[in-house]
Amino acid sequence: MKYKSCHLIEHGISINVDSIQACCLSREFNKGQLPIIEHYENNKINWDELFERKRKHRKHQKVQDLFLCEGCYNLREEDWDEEDYISFINFDHWSQCNSNCIYCGVQANKPKTKNNVLKAIKELIKLGKFKNNGEITFQGGEPTVLKEFDELLKLFLKEGSKVRVHSSGILFSRAIRNGLKKGAVTVVISPDSVTKETYKQVKRVDKSNKVWENIKHYRKGLKEEFKNLVKVKYIIIPGVNDTFEEITGFLNKIKELDIKSIIVDVEYTYANAHINNISPHVYMFMDYIEHFAQANGISYDLYDSALYADKNRQFEKISDFSIENLKNKIEQYKAENINQNIKYPN
């Protein structure tokens, strides 16, 4: 039957510390995520209850959009199947991390305990309710400090799944490296800077050199068709790392390490507060990075907040990339727009 829905409503779950949701995506106006199970116990997920709830969500979508999903960029109209299975899983069930980013609410807002889910996932596979035609995502906390991470990763690779790992990059993971070499794992690392000083300000740990060294190791020796599986992310944080020198240095580092994929985002508390009046200098940086990527054969993608910011863009894309002109314009817009002055923790 043809109706408006998304792959996550249909066949996805996001496993949180104490609940299970359909996804972990941001909404344009921060309406929250779609709940499936409000509470589950350690290593115990009632799959019958979960699929019953997802059937109700599908039924609702056939006649009327789910309120929490309204306006999400993932929604599309197509013929959706009626089968009960899971093919998209986001793991977000722990909060431990080896950095302490100034913009991150995970460690502050989630309990320090975690649920183990390996046994429950093995049960899902044994029931024949898992299909490998989607993507497995690890974020959370930091995946490489999760005790069951390596075993979960190996399990999904055995099932033939594609896996995306969001990592701080502080710890080097042989499991991630092996998955990269097979073309089955994508790793996303977000240094948000190139200088040690800015990195330390953003992450509140002094690990910049280690992170860039690990990015280099993940990238080294990969087959040409797998090079873009190492993705380096830059979150534009107004008032912190939004300088021409910082972003230019970041781009030069990307080129030096032969990185083939850049992801750009806008810090979410700023974006949520200013979604309809993003400072033009933020858009100029987005355009500058995109222009650099295109000129150097690098893929360029936007994540949640940047996607919504771009959707609400009031500032036309720039075509004149004279460096001096660009630098002067950015400084001008920063001076004229006080809305970027959000106070971040020290």
Stockholm file with secondary structure:
# STOCKHOLM 1.0

chainA/1-346         MKYKSCHLIEHGISINVDSIQACCLSREFNKGQLPIIEHYENNKINWDELFERKRKHRKHQKVQDLFLCEGCYNLREEDWDEEDYISFINFDHWSQCNSNCIYCGVQANKPKTKNNVLKAIKELIKLGKFKNNGEITFQGGEPTVLKEFDELLKLFLKEGSKVRVHSSGILFSRAIRNGLKKGAVTVVISPDSVTKETYKQVKRVDKSNKVWENIKHYRKGLKEEFKNLVKVKYIIIPGVNDTFEEITGFLNKIKELDIKSIIVDVEYTYANAHINNISPHVYMFMDYIEHFAQANGISYDLYDSALYADKNRQFEKISDFSIENLKNKIEQYKAENINQNIKYPN
#=GR chainA/1-346 SS CEEEECHHHHHEEEEESSCEESCCCCCTTCCCCCEEESCCBTTBCCHHHHHHHHHHHHHHHHHSCCGGGTTCTTCEEEECCCCCCBCEEEEECCCCCSCCCTTCCHHHHSCSCCCCCHHHHHHHHHTTCBCSSSEEEECSSCGGGCTTHHHHHHHHHHTTCEEEEEECSSSCCHHHHHHHHHTCEEEEECCCCSSHHHHHHHHSSSCHHHHHHHHHHHHTTCCGGGGGGEEEEEEECTTTTCCHHHHHHHHHHHHHTTCCEEEEEECHHHHHHTTTSCCHHHHHHHHHHHHHHHHTTCEEEECHHHHHHHHTCCSCCCCCCCHHHHHHHHHHHHHHCGGGCCCCCC
#=GC SS_cons         CEEEECHHHHHEEEEESSCEESCCCCCTTCCCCCEEESCCBTTBCCHHHHHHHHHHHHHHHHHSCCGGGTTCTTCEEEECCCCCCBCEEEEECCCCCSCCCTTCCHHHHSCSCCCCCHHHHHHHHHTTCBCSSSEEEECSSCGGGCTTHHHHHHHHHHTTCEEEEEECSSSCCHHHHHHHHHTCEEEEECCCCSSHHHHHHHHSSSCHHHHHHHHHHHHTTCCGGGGGGEEEEEEECTTTTCCHHHHHHHHHHHHHTTCCEEEEEECHHHHHHTTTSCCHHHHHHHHHHHHHHHHTTCEEEECHHHHHHHHTCCSCCCCCCCHHHHHHHHHHHHHHCGGGCCCCCC
//
